Amino acid sequence: MLIETDLLLSYGAEEQSFSPLDVIFDEGSTPKYYYQIVIGKIKLNHYDEAGKELILAILTSGFSVCM
């Protein structure tokens, strides 16, 4: 569920854009922010001890993730 952009901005939110290879946050870090996807998608993934990637989710417009 999306929170209206105007409401978020009225509480001090900022709009940000990221490039496809940007890391928004790392596994195990303490949540500090709320991210809401307006356009695009985010891949949530994990790498095991052998370096193999496990994709946990692909989040698209309308989803949010806390960091």
Secondary structure as UniProt FT lines:
FT   HELIX           5..10
FT   TURN            11..12
FT   TURN            20..21
FT   TURN            27..28
FT   STRAND          34..36
FT   STRAND          41..47
FT   TURN            49..50
FT   STRAND          53..60
FT   TURN            61..62
FT   STRAND          64..66
//
